[in-house]
Amino acid sequence: MRGNDREQDWMFSYVSVEARIPEDHPLRAVKRMADTALRNLWKKFEALYSHTGRPSIPPEQLLRALLLQALYSIRSERLLVEQLEYNLLFRWFVGLAMEDRVWDATVFSKNRERLVEGEIARAFLGEVLELAAAAGLISDEHFTVDGTLLEASASHKSFRPKDGPGAGAGGSGSGRERDFHGERRLNDTHGSTTDPEARLYRKGKGKESKLCFLGHVLVDNRHGLVVDADTTLATGTAEGEAAVRFARRLRRRGRRRATLAGDKAYDQGAVVEGLRGQSVTPHVAQRLKGTAIDERTTRHAGYAISQWKRKQVEQVFGWMKTVATLRKLRHRGCKRVGWTFTFAAAAYDLVRMRTLLCTP
């Protein structure tokens, strides 16, 4: 018998949100690890908020929501809040009951500065790495470093001379239109009016120039987990400086002598000597001319293994730019961009760890 298509305006449900999520859902493993990491950040959250006044939205819920944004490629926080209104899976992951009201999208904006200044993204990444180390997923001596361009939330039309409003600029129509073709534009003389910290940069010869930042990651060679992340201004020396900075942090953490793989961009005398000064052996690819790597390094079998393993760092950048939607940045300023980049690295580690721990 054909059933009746009746619309119901209200409904009582005796089934909890927890019971509606399948036991083998991939998000269950991610939620367990994320909850453990967030519980360990309780003291940092206490220091960020006042002990008096009206209770805020729990920062744990905000961070879980931002994890969903990265995992499900949600392009804006307004769309994320809209999904939280009617998506039971998202409500369960964040920690909202069926009858709980969802906060306004501006809550993310109001709390972002507090989370950025408290370096919560880096602390969260550290707690995730503690879980990975407890599970034996991280090597303590073999790593890879690499950098990628992060296109800034600014257009070429906003890149104007610093000493004036763009005198002699062509174009017609509104004041924002500007013809910059044939004009010599340098970071020393020009700046973006949209994001002053963005720099005009190109990755290599024949590549187009973009207003961007540089994102750097340090990846473990065992399973490809991100163990450190950083974001800098786009300069020609930023990648080498980031490699030495990562090596210095490894030294501070009490790491014994380690190896660091990289592409030809790191085959520079200052970079190689800086790594060796931190007891890190540079396993970087050799340039055809003027290489700083000699047979003291290349004669060992570990050098060839590092060159083979270093290519898995591209999986991190690919996931960040396609799934976590970092191909075109949504935020402005190096601090905010760095916070988002580091948090995306932690999200990648959670996904990677779920795969490694659930695979027999």
C-alpha positions in Angstrom: 0.0 0.0 0.0 1.3 3.4 -0.9 2.2 5.6 2.1 0.9 9.1 2.6 3.3 12.1 2.1 2.5 14.1 5.2 4.6 17.0 6.4 5.2 17.3 10.1 5.9 20.7 11.8 7.2 19.2 15.0 8.6 15.9 16.2 9.8 14.3 19.5 12.9 12.1 19.1 13.9 9.5 21.6 17.1 8.7 19.7 20.2 10.6 20.7 22.5 12.2 18.2 25.3 9.9 19.3 23.1 6.8 18.3 22.5 8.2 14.9 26.2 8.2 13.9 27.5 4.8 12.6 30.1 3.1 14.7 32.5 2.8 11.8 32.2 6.5 10.6 35.6 8.0 9.8 34.9 11.0 12.0 34.7 9.0 15.2 38.4 8.3 15.2 39.2 11.9 14.4 36.9 13.1 17.2 38.5 10.9 19.8 41.9 12.2 19.0 40.8 15.8 18.7 38.9 15.6 22.1 42.0 14.2 23.8 44.2 17.0 22.4 41.6 19.7 23.4 41.3 18.4 26.9 45.1 18.8 27.3 44.8 22.5 26.3 42.4 23.3 29.2 44.9 25.4 31.0 45.7 27.5 28.0 42.0 28.1 27.4 41.6 29.2 31.0 44.4 31.8 30.6 42.8 33.3 27.5 39.4 34.0 29.0 38.2 36.2 31.9 36.9 34.6 35.1 34.0 37.0 35.3 31.3 38.1 32.9 29.0 36.3 30.6 30.0 32.7 29.6 31.5 32.5 26.0 31.1 29.9 23.4 33.4 27.1 24.4 36.7 27.4 22.5 36.7 23.6 22.1 33.5 23.8 20.1 34.9 26.6 17.9 38.0 24.6 17.2 36.0 21.4 16.4 33.9 23.5 14.0 37.0 24.8 12.3 38.2 21.2 12.0 35.0 20.4 10.1 35.6 23.4 7.8 39.0 22.0 6.9 37.9 18.4 6.6 34.8 19.1 4.5 36.1 22.0 2.3 33.6 24.5 3.5 34.6 27.8 1.9 33.3 30.2 4.6 32.4 30.4 8.2 28.8 31.5 7.4 28.3 28.3 5.4 29.8 26.4 8.3 27.2 27.9 10.7 24.5 27.1 8.2 25.6 23.5 8.1 25.6 23.3 11.9 21.9 24.3 12.0 20.6 21.2 10.2 23.5 18.7 9.9 23.3 16.1 12.7 26.8 14.8 11.9 28.3 18.2 12.4 26.3 18.9 15.5 27.6 15.6 17.0 31.2 16.4 16.1 31.1 19.9 17.6 29.2 18.8 20.7 25.8 20.5 20.2 22.6 18.8 21.2 19.5 18.8 19.0 17.9 21.7 20.8 21.0 23.9 21.2 21.2 27.1 19.3 24.0 27.7 16.9 26.1 30.8 17.4 26.4 33.6 14.9 29.2 33.5 12.3 30.7 36.7 13.8 31.7 34.6 16.9 34.7 33.3 14.9 35.8 36.8 14.1 35.5 38.0 17.7 37.5 35.0 19.0 40.1 34.8 16.3 42.4 37.3 17.7 42.3 35.6 21.1 43.1 32.3 19.6 45.9 33.7 17.4 47.6 35.6 20.2 47.4 32.5 22.4 49.1 30.4 19.7 46.4 27.8 20.1 47.0 26.3 16.6 50.6 25.5 17.4 49.6 24.1 20.8 47.0 22.0 19.2 49.5 20.6 16.7 51.8 19.8 19.6 49.1 17.8 21.4 48.3 15.9 18.2 52.0 15.1 17.8 52.1 13.8 21.4 49.3 11.3 20.5 51.2 10.3 17.3 54.4 9.8 19.3 52.6 7.7 21.9 51.3 5.5 19.0 54.8 5.1 17.6 54.0 7.0 14.4 56.9 9.5 14.4 60.6 9.1 13.8 63.0 11.1 16.0 65.8 11.6 13.5 64.6 11.7 9.8 62.7 14.7 8.4 61.9 16.6 5.3 61.4 20.4 4.8 59.6 22.2 2.0 57.7 25.4 1.3 54.7 26.4 -0.8 53.1 29.5 -2.1 49.9 30.7 -0.3 48.0 33.1 -2.6 47.0 36.1 -0.5 43.5 37.5 -0.3 44.4 40.5 -2.5 44.4 41.2 -6.2 47.1 42.7 -8.5 45.0 45.9 -8.7 45.6 46.5 -5.0 49.4 46.5 -5.5 50.1 50.2 -5.8 53.0 52.6 -5.3 53.8 53.3 -1.7 54.5 57.0 -2.2 51.2 57.9 -3.9 47.8 56.7 -5.1 49.2 55.4 -8.4 49.9 58.5 -10.4 49.7 58.1 -14.2 47.7 54.9 -13.9 45.5 54.2 -16.8 42.0 52.6 -16.8 38.5 54.0 -16.8 35.4 53.6 -14.7 35.6 53.3 -10.9 38.6 54.4 -8.9 39.6 50.9 -8.2 40.3 50.1 -11.9 43.9 50.5 -12.8 46.1 49.5 -15.7 49.5 48.4 -14.4 50.8 46.8 -17.6 54.2 47.9 -18.6 54.9 49.3 -15.1 57.9 48.1 -13.1 56.5 46.9 -9.8 58.8 46.0 -6.9 58.1 45.1 -3.3 60.4 47.9 -2.2 58.3 50.6 -4.0 54.9 49.0 -4.1 52.5 47.5 -1.6 49.1 46.0 -1.5 46.3 48.2 -0.1 44.3 45.1 0.8 46.9 43.1 2.6 50.1 45.2 3.2 52.0 42.1 4.4 51.5 40.2 1.1 54.5 40.2 -1.2 54.8 39.9 -5.0 56.6 36.6 -5.6 57.0 33.9 -8.1 58.1 30.3 -7.5 60.5 30.0 -10.4 61.5 31.2 -13.9 58.5 31.3 -16.3 56.0 31.3 -13.4 53.5 34.1 -12.9 54.0 36.5 -10.0 51.4 36.5 -7.3 50.7 38.4 -4.1 51.3 35.6 -1.6 52.9 34.3 1.6 55.1 31.3 2.0 54.1 28.3 4.1 56.7 25.9 5.4 56.3 22.4 6.9 58.6 19.9 8.6 57.5 16.4 7.8 58.5 13.1 9.5 59.9 10.7 7.0 58.3 7.6 8.6 54.7 8.3 7.9 54.6 11.8 6.5 53.1 13.5 9.5 53.7 17.3 9.9 55.8 17.9 13.0 56.2 21.6 12.6 54.7 24.4 10.4 55.5 28.1 9.9 54.4 30.9 7.6 56.6 33.8 6.5 56.7 36.7 4.1 57.4 35.7 0.5 61.2 36.4 0.1 64.0 34.7 -1.8 65.7 33.5 1.5 62.6 32.5 3.4 62.8 28.8 2.6 66.4 28.4 3.7 65.8 30.5 6.9 62.8 28.3 7.7 64.9 25.1 7.4 67.5 26.4 9.8 64.7 27.6 12.2 63.1 24.1 12.1 66.5 22.5 12.8 67.0 24.9 15.8 63.6 23.8 17.2 64.5 20.2 16.9 67.7 20.8 18.8 65.7 22.6 21.6 63.4 19.6 21.9 66.3 17.4 22.7 66.5 15.5 19.4 69.7 13.7 18.8 71.5 14.0 15.5 68.9 14.1 12.7 68.8 14.3 8.9 66.8 16.8 6.9 65.8 16.2 3.3 64.9 19.0 0.8 64.9 20.0 -2.8 67.5 21.9 -4.7 66.3 25.2 -3.3 68.0 24.3 0.0 71.3 23.5 -1.7 73.0 26.8 -0.5 76.2 27.2 1.5 74.6 29.3 4.3 71.7 26.8 4.7 73.9 23.7 4.7 76.3 25.2 7.2 73.4 26.4 9.3 71.9 22.9 9.4 75.2 21.3 10.3 75.7 23.8 13.1 72.5 22.4 14.7 73.7 18.8 14.4 71.4 18.2 11.4 72.8 16.4 8.4 71.5 18.1 5.2 70.1 15.5 2.8 69.1 18.1 0.2 69.1 17.5 -3.6 72.3 18.6 -5.4 72.4 21.5 -7.9 74.1 20.8 -11.2 76.5 23.6 -10.6 77.9 25.1 -7.4 76.5 22.5 -5.0 77.2 22.7 -1.3 76.7 18.9 -0.8 79.7 16.6 -1.2 80.4 12.9 -1.0 80.6 13.0 2.8 76.8 13.1 2.6 75.8 11.5 -0.7 77.9 8.3 -0.2 75.7 7.0 2.5 72.6 4.9 1.7 70.5 7.1 3.9 70.9 10.0 1.5 69.1 8.1 -1.3 66.4 7.0 1.1 65.8 10.6 2.2 65.6 11.7 -1.5 63.0 9.1 -2.1 61.0 9.8 1.1 61.0 13.6 0.7 58.5 13.6 -2.1 55.6 12.7 0.3 55.7 16.3 1.6 53.8 17.2 -1.6 50.8 15.2 -0.2 50.6 17.7 2.6 50.4 20.7 0.3 48.0 19.0 -2.0 45.6 18.2 0.8 45.9 21.7 2.3 45.2 23.4 -1.0 42.4 21.2 -2.3 40.6 19.8 0.8 41.4 22.5 3.4 40.8 25.2 0.7 44.1 27.1 1.3 44.8 27.6 -2.4 43.3 31.1 -2.0 43.5 32.5 1.5 40.5 33.9 3.3 42.4 35.8 6.0 44.9 38.7 5.8 48.1 39.3 7.7 50.9 36.9 8.4 49.7 36.1 11.9 46.2 35.0 10.8 47.5 33.2 7.8 50.1 31.4 9.9 47.5 30.4 12.4 45.2 29.0 9.7 48.1 27.2 8.0 49.3 25.6 11.3 45.8 24.5 12.2 45.3 22.9 8.7 48.6 21.0 9.3 47.1 19.6 12.6 43.9 18.6 10.7 46.0 16.8 8.1 47.8 14.9 10.9 44.5 13.8 12.4 43.3 12.4 9.0 46.6 10.7 8.4 46.7 9.2 11.9 43.2 7.9 11.5 44.3 6.1 8.4 47.4 4.7 9.9 45.8 3.6 13.2 42.7 2.0 11.5 44.7 0.1 8.9 45.5 -3.5 10.1 
